[in-house]
Each structure stands twice: as structure tokens, then as C-alpha cells.
Amino acid sequence: MQGPGLSEGDLAFYRENGYLMIEDAVSPEDLAELQAVARDFIDRSRRVAESNDIYDLDEGHSPSNPRLTRIKLPHKQHPVFDRVLRSDRMKSYFTALLGPDVVLQTSKLNTKAPGGGAAVEWHQDWAFYPHTNDDMLAFGLMLEDVDEANGPLMAIPGSHKGPLLSHHNNGVFAGAVSPDDPDFHFDQAVTLTGKAGSMTVHHARTLHGSAPNRSDRARLILFYEACAADAWPLLGAGSYIHRLPQREMWADLLERMVCGEPVLEPRIEKVPVRLPLPPAPDATSIFKTQKSGGARSAFAA
Ligand SMILES: O=C(O)CCC(=O)C(=O)O
């Protein structure tokens, strides 16, 4: 799909396959601003020595060689990430795929560093944050060109209609499926490459992952993850949302509404659920969860 708007064909493809590619998803001006701000954040991480509320640091990070896995909750860190999230174009994608009432679940800017930036092992986002129904997805806006070499997102078509695979290892939630799981079919994976400004969509139950960045270029993908507002999170998932007292939780929910209104009657569907508990020793990001949970890599050479 190219340019603004999603066609009936796009929606049918997404429903069938659990993923979609949208080219030129944002305006050239917005893309240029997002790129400049993202590069500036990476530059400022030179002064940071430990992962914190903004930065998730990759191995080998130093002032002379900034290496991040992620900038956390970018829509809270800089207004441009929030403005683009709420742009008419993005809203048209959200409502086409999720209906009139849409709430942001989270955002993240995965910044896979050049020369080995960490893999994201295969998983279903749903395993991290089960809800009362699965009208949930992630947009992945490419801020740099993404090709085979710099760790593109990969997805298994149709897996959103299949089972929830185990993401546990050694009795903890390790945030990744076993490469030996009989329901994990690596041979069916598709690779989602594209020019900067292209955007992937994947359903919360779609199996996906990405290899290490073997190139000399950063791989910057800005993820906005959202759900229909009648999908309510189940307690036990890792988000900060569950830690908020009631009034703060309500204010936070209002802030996260991208389109429409909160829906106070959760739609409860028969969806497969297993809570991501007990948490891995370090559950502060997917990278730390997978590493400290001892997840085995499906990308090992
Ligand atoms: O950055 C990637 O390649 C995948 C990210 C992802 O799946 C996640 O953070 O949950």
C-alpha cells in the first residue's frame, strides 16, 4: 500500500496474514524531523552510563560509541513522537484497523546499533500484555532504510490465528519462544524490508523477531502499539500502567487515547491467555527479559 489511506485489499491482507506494509506512511517533513530527533537522542546517550527510564543500553555502549537497544516511551520524551502519533494520517490507519476508539498501549524506538545491535528473539507481543480481546497491533515506522543486513523485522504470516506459544523458560517468563517449539515455523517467515518512511503493521498475536544488525548502519524503527479501547489489560503484565493509583491511571488512560473515547465495558473474547509471570530477573525491557530469562536464540549462526 502506498500513500495515505488503507484500501479494502490492505485490510483483507492484514486480517488474513496478521501483518501489512505501508509505504510512505508519514510526510517527508515529519520523517525528517523524527530522524533528526532520534539521532539527537542517540547522541545524548553518550553521557549515560546505565540503562534508565529513557535509554536501554546495549552491550559495549560508551561515550565514544553510543550503542542503544531502545529509547523508551518516545511519545513521552519528545513532542514530535506524540504529534506524529496523533496526526490525521496515523489516525486514519488506527481507526481503519482498530475501530473508532483507540488507545495507545506503549511506544518504543528500537535503535539496533551498527555492527551487531541485539537481535529480538521470536515472540508474540500478546504474551507480554494479554487483554480481554486481541484487537491490538504494533506499527513499526522505519526511520532509516531497513534491508536484509541491518536486522529487519520478520513475521510468520497467519500466526496471529494460531496458538499462543510458550514464552517461558526455566520457570520464568523469558519473552521468547523456543526455536524447537513445534508450532514455530521459521521456514515460513517473511522479511519486512523497506525505505525510511515505510511502516510495518503486525497483530499482537503474530510471531515476529529480528536478527542482529550485521551492517554498519543503525536500524531505527519507531513502534506505536495500540488496541481497541474495549480491550482492557489483564493484571500481571509488565506495563507501568498497573502500578498507577486509580486517579493517575485514569489521567494516564485519557492521555493515551489516540482516537475516540475510553470504553468502560470491556469486550471479553475467547482468547488464549497465559500471564507473563513470574517475571525474568530483569524485566525492564524485552531485551533484558530475553537475556536474563535465558531465551535461546533462533538466529544463532
Ligand atoms: O525491533 C524489533 O525488531 C522488534 C521489536 C519487538 O518486537 C518488540 O520490541 O516487541
The ligand as an SDF file (V2000), in Angstrom:
LIG
                    3D

 10  9  0  0  0  0  0  0  0  0999 V2000
   12.8600   -4.1270   16.9820 O   0  0  0  0  0  0  0  0  0  0  0  0
   12.4680   -5.1800   16.5060 C   0  0  0  0  0  0  0  0  0  0  0  0
   12.9890   -5.6970   15.5210 O   0  0  0  0  0  0  0  0  0  0  0  0
   11.2850   -5.9200   17.0730 C   0  0  0  0  0  0  0  0  0  0  0  0
   10.7630   -5.2540   18.2750 C   0  0  0  0  0  0  0  0  0  0  0  0
    9.7430   -6.0390   19.0170 C   0  0  0  0  0  0  0  0  0  0  0  0
    9.1910   -6.9960   18.5450 O   0  0  0  0  0  0  0  0  0  0  0  0
    9.4200   -5.6170   20.3700 C   0  0  0  0  0  0  0  0  0  0  0  0
   10.0940   -4.7140   20.9060 O   0  0  0  0  0  0  0  0  0  0  0  0
    8.4720   -6.2090   20.9510 O   0  0  0  0  0  0  0  0  0  0  0  0
  1  2  2  0
  2  3  1  0
  2  4  1  0
  4  5  1  0
  5  6  1  0
  6  7  2  0
  6  8  1  0
  8  9  2  0
  8 10  1  0
M  END
$$$$
